[in-house]
Amino acid sequence: MPTVAQSQSSTEADWVSRFADEVIAESERRAPGKPVVVASGLSPSGPIHLGNLREVMTPHLVADEIRRRGHQVRHLISWDDYDRYRKVPAGVPGVDESWAEHIGKPLTSVPAPAGSAYPNWAEHFKAAMTAALDELGVEYDGISQTEQYTAGVYRQQILHAMRHRADIDAVLDRYRTKKDPAAAGKGKKPQQQKKADEAELEAEAGSGAASEDDGSGGSAGYFPYKPYCGNCEKDLTVVTSYDDVTTELNYTCTACGFAETVRLSEFNRGKLVWKVDWPMRWAYEGVIFEPSGVDHSSPGSSFVVGGQIVREVFDGVQPVGPMYAFVGISGMAKMSSSKGGVPTPADALKIMEAPLLRWLYARRRPNQSFKIAFDQEIQRLYDEWDSLARKVADGSVLAADAAAYARAIGTAAGELPRTPRPLPYRTLASVVDITAGHDEQTLRILSDLDPENPLTSLDEARPRLDRAENWITSQVPAEARTIVRDEPDKELLGSLDEQGRRSLQLLLDGLDAHWSLDGLTTLVYGVPKVLAGLEPDAKPTPELKTAQRSFFALLYRLLVSRDTGPRLPTLLLAVGAERVRRLLGA
């Protein structure tokens, strides 16, 4: 395996090495001799998408670099499965509008989609992400927040936050929008004011995002803790009183009317609100490094506010935390596991190998956005990846690119599985498109690509071959698929002029001598040159390029009844010499 940033000093290295330097130094300052702690947080409220994956891959890559340097490191992934169920996501199989009755409950108390093998909503969506992380080689310690809260692990932190609720409220108040009470209702009719008051009450009751963020309370004041109702399990509760000495807490549920008195020193059915929960965990776990998305990094957001709360309330230190940018998607003809939403890591791993997906996250700094290709762009992406592999092999690669490549193909624990014979992805896609995945036909064509070193088994081309086949069948629209003609286009053949007939004859005459991928490439580009009285290896002119395009379009029309298609050398190999001769009117 190539060494990571081998030829560079740490101050000149790639972004992963720079963060590793900073995190190691910070860990030695805060907690000398202890394992370095990095963290991610994922909410299994629905399909966990490729943007969420950056929340994991950024600290994973840094943690892995730290491991490569011989340090102990823990990568914590907090499954925020004790968060409230906010809404019914659109398009999830096995879910209908009846799931709306569970809004407000913990995700682990919501039924899984119909037909699921998992016990609840959170476990159903965690499962696909867990499998993807395993395939990607991500080593982590998973923490269920349901288990942490219901086991009373954070009890002392909760009691501490309740004692310091005025301090927390003061921090949050620095960012709240100031309202003039005298002017708040000015210009509103009584009915409008009533609706506004009801909306504010609803937010105070916990049904809105604002209450989830900062825990704004009812008439009894601010409380950073939300009980889940003992009757309906929802968090649409309002704390009506709390005694710091006895820890006696009273609440009412605005959803079902249930009221209850509990002792918070013994009560495990509730959680700190998010803007308090996150900094509490930083201090509790001793987190040194945790990135955050753009939405958490603006003024008044949870990362900014959390930095003050962790210092002023929990006597902790905010993690080193780069902001990570948006991950976009380049085309997606069909959706699979994430129907109705954006694609997930599992979707990407069906059409690309794990090292390629790792590379996309490793080669860009966290604050750089990038796209993951589900359309034709994936072929160019694979070409770029294969070119990088060749540069690594011959030693011509730049050091930062070599580091990204090394992080893509493996971890400190070893290399990830790779395709033994990494044939071009676009070639594999073209072949399985034409053969419709027929193994015997596919092996025949792939063996002809390089007759001097033929493929002896399709396993040599896997798993890349399987990924290309999945891409063709799941992402390429039916109208764009390649269907080879059964019979010659006699009308088109009969309409050809002398030059057209001669071009076909030159191609047919050269088939046997050029029957390989490289040979057919030379042949199809050479025919228009010979027709122009040039040598087959002559440099193309603008006029020659026009003639080549016309010749290629003719071949496509005769073979697949379209003006374009897979690369012609691959198409000819796939169709087979005998059938090519028949369709070209030999």
C-alpha positions in Angstrom: 0.0 0.0 0.0 1.4 3.5 -0.8 2.4 5.4 2.3 0.2 8.4 3.1 1.9 11.7 2.3 5.2 9.9 2.5 7.3 12.5 0.8 5.8 15.6 2.5 6.4 17.1 5.9 3.3 17.4 8.0 3.1 21.1 7.4 3.0 20.6 3.7 0.7 17.6 3.6 -2.8 17.1 2.4 -5.9 18.3 4.4 -6.2 15.0 6.3 -2.6 15.1 7.5 -2.9 18.8 8.5 -6.0 18.0 10.7 -4.3 14.9 12.1 -1.3 17.1 13.2 -3.7 19.6 14.9 -5.9 16.9 16.5 -2.9 15.0 17.9 -1.4 18.2 19.4 -4.8 19.2 20.8 -5.4 15.8 22.3 -2.0 15.8 24.0 -2.8 19.2 25.4 -6.3 18.3 26.7 -5.9 14.6 27.6 -2.3 13.5 27.5 -1.8 9.8 27.3 -5.4 9.0 26.5 -6.9 7.8 23.2 -7.7 10.6 20.7 -11.5 11.0 20.4 -13.2 12.0 17.2 -17.0 12.0 16.7 -19.8 11.9 14.2 -23.6 12.1 14.8 -26.2 10.5 12.6 -30.0 10.6 12.9 -31.8 7.5 11.6 -35.0 9.5 11.0 -35.1 8.2 7.4 -32.7 7.1 4.7 -29.2 8.4 5.6 -28.0 10.0 2.5 -24.6 10.7 0.9 -24.4 14.2 2.3 -24.7 12.7 5.8 -21.8 10.4 4.9 -19.4 13.3 4.9 -20.3 13.7 8.6 -18.6 10.2 9.0 -15.9 10.2 6.4 -14.3 13.4 7.4 -13.4 12.3 11.0 -12.9 8.7 9.8 -10.1 9.8 7.4 -8.5 11.9 10.2 -8.8 9.1 12.7 -7.3 6.6 10.3 -4.3 8.8 9.6 -3.8 9.1 13.4 -3.9 5.3 13.6 -1.4 5.0 10.8 0.9 7.1 12.9 0.7 4.6 15.8 -1.7 6.5 18.1 -4.8 5.1 19.8 -8.0 6.7 18.6 -11.7 6.3 19.0 -14.2 7.3 16.4 -17.6 7.7 18.1 -20.7 7.6 16.0 -23.7 8.7 18.0 -26.9 7.3 16.6 -29.4 10.1 17.5 -32.1 7.5 17.8 -33.7 9.2 20.8 -34.6 12.3 18.8 -38.2 13.0 18.1 -39.9 11.7 15.0 -40.5 14.9 13.1 -42.4 14.0 10.0 -43.4 11.2 7.7 -40.8 11.1 4.9 -42.2 10.9 1.4 -41.8 7.9 -0.8 -40.5 5.4 1.8 -41.8 1.9 0.9 -44.1 0.4 3.6 -45.0 3.8 5.1 -48.2 5.7 4.7 -49.9 8.7 6.3 -50.9 6.7 9.3 -47.3 7.0 10.6 -48.2 10.7 11.3 -49.8 9.5 14.6 -46.2 8.8 15.9 -44.9 12.3 15.3 -43.3 13.5 18.6 -42.2 10.0 19.8 -38.6 8.9 20.0 -37.4 7.3 16.8 -36.9 4.0 18.6 -40.6 4.0 19.6 -41.9 4.4 16.1 -42.8 1.2 14.2 -40.5 0.2 11.3 -41.9 0.4 7.8 -44.3 -2.4 7.0 -42.4 -5.6 6.0 -39.2 -4.5 7.8 -37.2 -7.1 9.7 -36.2 -4.5 12.3 -37.9 -3.8 15.6 -38.4 0.0 15.1 -38.0 2.9 12.8 -34.5 3.8 13.9 -33.0 0.3 13.7 -34.5 0.0 10.2 -32.6 3.0 8.8 -29.5 2.3 10.9 -29.1 -1.1 9.3 -28.4 0.1 5.7 -25.9 2.7 6.9 -24.2 0.2 9.1 -23.7 -2.2 6.2 -22.4 0.6 4.0 -19.9 1.7 6.7 -18.6 -1.9 7.0 -18.1 -2.1 3.2 -16.3 1.3 3.3 -13.9 0.1 6.0 -15.0 2.6 8.6 -13.9 1.6 12.1 -16.1 3.2 14.8 -17.7 2.8 18.2 -21.5 3.1 17.8 -23.5 4.8 20.7 -27.2 4.6 20.8 -28.6 7.7 22.5 -31.8 5.8 23.4 -29.6 3.4 25.4 -27.6 6.2 27.0 -30.6 8.3 28.1 -32.9 5.4 29.2 -30.1 3.8 31.2 -29.5 7.1 33.0 -25.9 7.5 31.8 -26.4 11.3 31.5 -28.3 11.7 34.7 -25.7 13.9 36.4 -25.3 16.0 33.3 -29.1 16.5 33.1 -29.3 17.6 36.7 -26.3 19.9 36.2 -28.0 21.5 33.1 -31.2 22.0 35.0 -29.4 23.7 37.9 -27.7 26.0 35.3 -30.8 26.6 33.2 -30.6 30.3 33.7 -27.0 30.3 32.4 -28.0 28.3 29.4 -31.0 30.6 28.8 -28.7 33.6 28.9 -26.4 32.1 26.3 -29.3 31.3 24.0 -30.8 34.7 24.5 -27.8 36.3 22.9 -29.0 34.8 19.6 -32.8 35.0 20.0 -34.7 37.6 17.9 -35.7 40.4 20.2 -39.4 41.4 20.2 -41.0 44.5 21.5 -43.9 43.2 23.6 -45.9 46.4 23.1 -45.5 46.2 19.4 -45.9 42.5 19.0 -49.7 42.6 18.5 -49.9 46.0 16.9 -51.9 46.0 13.7 -53.3 42.5 14.1 -56.9 41.8 14.4 -58.0 39.7 17.4 -58.4 36.5 15.4 -55.0 37.0 13.8 -53.5 37.6 17.3 -55.1 34.5 18.6 -53.6 32.4 15.8 -50.2 33.9 16.5 -50.5 33.2 20.2 -51.6 29.6 19.4 -48.6 29.2 17.1 -46.3 30.5 19.8 -47.8 28.1 22.3 -47.5 25.2 19.9 -43.8 26.1 19.5 -43.4 26.3 23.3 -45.0 22.9 23.6 -42.2 21.3 21.5 -43.8 20.6 18.2 -41.6 23.1 16.2 -38.0 23.1 15.3 -37.3 26.1 17.4 -38.3 24.2 20.6 -36.2 21.2 19.6 -33.2 23.5 19.1 -33.2 25.5 22.4 -35.9 24.2 24.7 -37.9 27.4 25.1 -40.4 26.8 28.0 -43.9 27.8 28.9 -45.0 30.2 31.6 -42.8 28.5 34.3 -39.7 29.6 32.5 -36.9 28.1 30.5 -36.0 24.4 30.9 -33.3 22.6 28.8 -34.9 19.2 29.3 -37.9 17.7 27.5 -39.8 14.7 29.0 -41.4 12.2 26.8 -45.0 11.8 27.9 -45.7 8.8 30.1 -49.0 8.2 28.3 -48.6 8.9 24.6 -44.8 8.9 24.5 -44.6 12.2 22.6 -42.4 15.2 23.5 -45.3 17.7 23.2 -44.8 18.4 26.9 -44.4 21.6 28.9 -42.5 21.6 32.2 -44.7 23.4 34.7 -42.3 23.4 37.7 -39.0 22.0 38.9 -37.3 21.9 42.3 -33.5 21.8 42.2 -33.2 20.3 45.7 -35.6 17.4 45.4 -35.3 17.2 41.6 -39.1 17.0 41.5 -40.4 17.9 38.1 -44.0 18.5 36.9 -45.1 18.4 33.3 -48.2 18.3 31.2 -48.7 16.9 27.7 -50.3 19.2 25.2 -51.1 16.2 22.9 -53.1 14.0 25.3 -53.6 16.1 28.4 -51.6 13.7 30.6 -49.8 15.3 33.7 -47.2 13.7 35.9 -44.8 14.4 38.7 -41.4 12.7 38.6 -38.1 12.9 40.3 -35.5 13.7 37.7 -32.8 12.0 39.8 -34.7 8.7 39.0 -36.4 9.5 35.7 -35.0 8.3 32.4 -37.7 9.1 29.9 -36.6 12.4 28.3 -33.6 14.2 26.9 -31.7 17.4 26.8 -32.7 19.7 23.9 -30.3 19.5 21.0 -28.4 22.8 21.6 -27.6 21.6 25.1 -27.3 17.9 24.4 -24.5 18.3 21.8 -22.1 20.3 24.0 -22.9 18.1 26.9 -21.7 15.1 24.9 -18.5 16.9 23.8 -17.6 17.4 27.5 -18.8 13.9 28.6 -16.9 12.0 25.8 -13.9 14.3 25.6 -14.3 14.9 21.9 -11.3 16.5 20.2 -12.5 16.5 16.6 -16.0 16.7 15.1 -17.0 18.4 11.9 -20.3 20.1 11.3 -22.4 20.9 8.2 -22.9 24.4 6.9 -26.3 24.6 8.6 -24.7 24.1 12.0 -22.0 26.8 11.5 -23.9 30.0 11.0 -24.3 32.6 13.8 -26.8 31.3 16.4 -26.5 27.7 15.1 -26.0 24.7 17.3 -22.2 24.5 16.8 -21.6 28.2 17.5 -24.0 28.2 20.5 -22.7 24.8 21.7 -19.2 26.2 21.9 -20.3 28.7 24.5 -22.5 26.3 26.4 -19.8 23.6 26.7 -17.4 26.2 28.1 -19.7 28.2 30.3 -21.9 25.4 31.6 -20.1 22.1 31.3 -16.5 23.3 31.8 -15.4 21.6 28.6 -13.8 22.6 25.3 -15.4 22.7 21.9 -13.9 20.2 19.4 -11.7 21.2 16.5 -14.5 21.3 14.0 -14.2 22.1 10.3 -17.3 23.1 8.4 -18.1 20.6 5.6 -19.8 21.6 2.4 -22.6 20.2 0.3 -22.4 16.9 -1.5 -24.4 17.0 -4.7 -25.7 14.3 -7.0 -25.0 14.2 -10.8 -28.1 12.6 -12.2 -30.2 9.7 -10.9 -32.6 8.1 -13.3 -34.2 5.8 -10.8 -34.2 5.6 -7.0 -33.6 2.4 -5.1 -33.5 2.2 -1.3 -34.0 5.9 -1.0 -37.2 6.3 -3.1 -38.6 9.7 -2.8 -35.4 11.2 -1.4 -31.7 11.7 -2.2 -29.5 8.6 -2.7 -27.8 6.8 0.1 -24.3 5.3 0.5 -25.9 1.9 -0.2 -27.2 3.3 -3.5 -23.8 4.6 -4.5 -22.1 1.3 -3.5 -24.4 -0.6 -5.9 -22.8 1.2 -8.9 -19.3 2.0 -7.7 -16.6 0.2 -5.7 -15.9 1.2 -2.1 -12.4 2.6 -2.9 -13.8 5.0 -5.5 -16.5 6.3 -3.1 -13.9 6.8 -0.4 -11.7 8.7 -2.9 -14.4 11.2 -3.6 -14.5 12.2 0.1 -10.7 12.0 0.6 -9.5 14.1 -2.3 -11.6 17.2 -1.5 -11.1 19.4 1.5 -14.2 19.4 3.8 -15.1 22.9 2.8 -15.1 22.0 -0.9 -18.4 20.8 -2.4 -18.4 18.0 -4.9 -20.9 15.8 -6.8 -21.3 12.0 -6.8 -22.2 10.7 -10.3 -25.1 8.5 -11.0 -25.3 9.5 -14.7 -22.8 9.1 -17.6 -20.3 11.2 -15.6 -19.5 8.0 -13.6 -17.6 6.7 -16.6 -15.4 9.8 -16.7 -14.9 9.5 -13.0 -13.7 5.9 -13.3 -11.4 6.9 -16.1 -9.8 9.5 -13.8 -9.5 6.9 -11.0 -7.8 4.4 -13.3 -5.4 7.1 -14.6 -4.5 7.9 -11.0 -3.8 4.2 -10.3 -1.4 4.1 -13.3 0.4 7.2 -12.0 0.8 5.7 -8.6 2.1 2.5 -10.2 4.7 4.3 -12.3 5.7 6.8 -9.7 4.6 9.9 -11.6 1.8 10.8 -9.1 1.9 14.0 -7.0 2.3 13.4 -3.3 -1.1 14.7 -2.3 -2.8 12.6 -4.9 -0.9 9.6 -3.8 -2.1 10.2 -0.2 -5.7 10.4 -1.3 -5.3 7.2 -3.3 -3.8 5.4 -0.4 -6.7 6.5 1.9 -9.2 5.3 -0.7 -7.8 1.8 -1.3 -7.4 0.9 2.4 -7.1 1.9 6.0 -4.6 1.4 8.8 -6.1 -2.1 9.2 -5.3 -3.1 5.6 -6.5 -2.8 2.0 -10.1 -3.0 0.9 -11.2 -5.6 -1.6 -10.4 -4.6 -5.2 -11.1 -5.9 -8.7 -8.1 -8.1 -9.9 -8.4 -7.0 -13.5 -9.8 -3.4 -13.4 -11.1 -3.2 -17.0 -12.4 0.3 -18.0 -15.8 0.9 -16.4 -17.2 2.4 -19.6 -16.2 -0.8 -21.5 -17.8 -3.1 -18.9 -21.0 -1.0 -19.0 -21.2 -1.1 -22.8 -20.7 -4.9 -22.8 -23.3 -5.7 -20.2 -25.7 -3.3 -21.9 -25.4 -5.2 -25.2 -25.3 -8.7 -23.7 -28.1 -7.9 -21.1 -25.8 -9.5 -18.5 -25.4 -12.9 -20.3 -22.3 -14.3 -18.6 -21.1 -16.5 -21.5 -21.4 -13.7 -24.0 -19.9 -11.2 -21.6 -16.8 -13.4 -21.0 -16.4 -13.9 -24.8 -16.3 -10.2 -25.5 -14.1 -9.3 -22.5 -11.6 -12.0 -23.5 -11.4 -10.4 -27.0 -10.4 -7.0 -25.5 -6.8 -8.2 -25.1 -6.2 -11.5 -27.0 -2.7 -11.7 -25.8 -3.8 -11.7 -22.1 -7.4 -12.9 -22.3 -9.8 -12.8 -19.3 -10.3 -16.4 -18.2 -13.1 -15.8 -15.7 -15.6 -13.0 -15.0 -14.5 -13.1 -11.4 -11.3 -11.4 -12.5 -13.4 -8.4 -13.5 -15.6 -8.4 -10.3 -16.8 -6.5 -8.4 -16.3 -3.7 -10.9 -18.3 -5.7 -13.6 -21.2 -6.1 -11.2 -21.2 -2.4 -10.4 -21.3 -1.5 -14.1 -24.1 -3.9 -14.7 -26.1 -2.4 -11.7 -25.5 1.1 -13.2 -26.8 0.1 -16.6 -29.9 -1.7 -15.2 -30.8 0.9 -12.5 -29.6 4.3 -13.8 -29.7 4.2 -17.6 -33.2 4.9 -19.0 -34.7 2.2 -21.2 -34.7 4.5 -24.3 -30.9 5.0 -23.9 -30.1 1.3 -23.7 -28.3 -0.3 -26.6 -30.3 -2.8 -28.7 -28.5 -4.4 -31.6 -30.5 -4.8 -34.8 -31.6 -8.3 -35.7 -31.6 -7.7 -39.4 -29.7 -5.5 -41.8 -31.1 -2.1 -42.6 -31.5 -2.8 -46.3 -33.0 0.5 -47.1 -30.1 2.4 -45.6 -27.5 0.1 -47.2 -29.2 0.5 -50.6 -29.1 4.3 -50.3 -25.3 4.5 -49.8 -23.1 6.2 -52.4 -19.8 4.7 -53.6 -17.8 6.3 -50.8 -20.2 4.9 -48.1 -20.0 1.4 -49.6 -16.2 1.6 -49.8 -15.9 2.7 -46.1 -17.9 -0.3 -45.0 -15.8 -2.6 -47.2 -12.6 -1.3 -45.7 -13.9 -1.9 -42.2 -15.0 -5.4 -43.0 -11.7 -6.3 -44.8 -9.8 -5.3 -41.7 -11.9 -7.0 -39.0 -10.0 -10.2 -38.6 -6.6 -8.5 -38.5 -7.7 -5.9 -36.0 -10.0 -8.0 -33.7 -9.0 -6.5 -30.3 -10.0 -3.3 -28.5 -6.8 -1.5 -29.6 -6.9 -2.9 -33.1 -10.5 -2.0 -33.7 -9.9 1.5 -32.4 -7.1 1.9 -35.0 -9.4 0.5 -37.7 -12.5 2.6 -37.1 -10.5 5.8 -36.9 -8.3 4.8 -39.8 -11.0 4.0 -42.4 -11.9 7.7 -43.1 -8.1 8.5 -43.3 -7.6 5.8 -46.0 -10.6 7.0 -47.9 -8.9 10.5 -47.9 -5.7 9.0 -49.3 -3.8 9.3 -46.0 -2.0 6.8 -43.9 -4.0 5.1 -41.1 -1.8 6.8 -38.5 -2.0 10.3 -40.0 -2.9 13.2 -37.7 -6.5 14.2 -38.0 -7.5 17.5 -39.5 -10.8 19.3 -38.9 -12.1 18.0 -42.2 -11.0 14.4 -41.3 -12.7 14.7 -37.9 -15.9 15.6 -39.7 -15.6 12.6 -42.0 -14.9 10.3 -38.9 -18.1 11.5 -37.2 -20.1 10.8 -40.3 -18.6 7.4 -40.6 -19.3 6.6 -36.9 -22.9 7.8 -37.3 -23.4 5.5 -40.2 -22.1 2.5 -38.3 -24.3 3.3 -35.3 -27.4 3.5 -37.5 -26.6 0.2 -39.2 -25.8 -1.6 -35.9 -28.2 -0.1 -33.3 -30.5 2.2 -35.3 -29.3 5.4 -33.6 -26.7 8.1 -34.3 -24.7 7.4 -31.1 -24.0 4.5 -28.8 -21.3 2.8 -26.9 -17.7 3.3 -28.1 -17.5 1.7 -31.5 -14.6 -0.7 -30.8 -16.4 -2.1 -27.8 -19.7 -2.3 -29.7 -18.1 -4.2 -32.6 -16.5 -6.7 -30.2 -19.8 -7.1 -28.4 -21.8 -7.7 -31.6 -19.2 -10.2 -32.9 -17.5 -10.4 -36.3 -20.0 -12.6 -38.0 -23.0 -10.5 -37.0 -21.1 -7.3 -37.8 -20.5 -8.6 -41.3 -24.2 -9.5 -41.8 -25.5 -6.1 -40.5 -23.1 -4.2 -42.6 -24.2 -6.0 -45.8 -21.1 -8.2 -46.4 
